[in-house]
Amino acid sequence: MDLNLKDKVVVVTGAAGIRGSIGETIVQSLANEGAIPVIVCRNDRGIGYAEELNAKGIDSIFVKTDLSDYKQIEAAAKVIEEKYGRVDALINNVGVNDGAGLEASMEDFMWSLKLNLVSFYAMTKYLLPMLKASKGNILNISSKVGLTGQGGTSGYAASKGGVNGLTREWAVDLIKYGIRSNAIIIAESWTPAYQNWIDTLENGEEKLESIVKKIPLGNRMTTPQEIADQCLFTISDKSSHTTGQFITVDGGYVHLDRSLLTE
């Protein structure tokens, strides 16, 4: 299926994660569709990712940005405008489940909000003139934690709840410009970061098995590629009448009847 993403400028935040992370997978998938991925992240891996794409003849740039600092986000938007003069889609992907719970310092809690929520607002705000001009669209990467809670991660939960709220607020606010706003809700996805977390646990394999058993469809985790595929479809013209939606890509983990899990 041709998603008509060729030569579309798509900004992806937090996209210089470890190879195989959700952000990096989205970037590679965009490149495969002929889009122009703009990598906005603080990690210098983004330099190599952009160079690799350029070497394949794919237009891409890396804009090094600390996404917890809205002034750096404003500067990044100016770089993008100077380079391309337009943005066709924004994927707010950055997110760290940092464990800033009720026992955390106020500084840690505020940092979590800045990275996981304020960055979404700032990136959207500063790219909005270009999104209006292109009648582009916004896709926010959210988490089931914003719907269900998790425990021990107040900052992340508050942020993702806020992201969900902003998704629908922007769908209303921007409808007069023809700008769509949607969110992808992720639950349990097998990423390098998830693997690293499992490896820190004394009973990691047992924990992993107990989680996987609770995922109704196939008793397996969602892959980053499945999330990337849904992202590309959602920002494409093939999803042109979809806005204000929470699209849950999780194998039924959050919403399906628990009776499905009875052995």
Buried (B, 14 or more C-beta within 10 A) or exposed (E): EEBBBEEBBBBBBBBBBBEBBBBBBBBBBBBEBBBBBBBBBBBEBBEEBBEEBEEEEBBBBBBBBBBBBBEBBBBBBEBBBEBBEBBBBBBBBBBBBBBBBEEBEEEBBBBBBBBBBBBBBBBBEBBBEBBBEBEBBBBBBBBBBBBEEBEBBBBBBBBBBBBBEBBBEBBEEBEEBBBBBBBBBBBBBBBBBBEEBBEEEEEEEEEBEEBBEBBBEEEEBBBBBBBBBBBBBBBBEBBEEBBBBBBBBBBBBBEBEEEEEEE
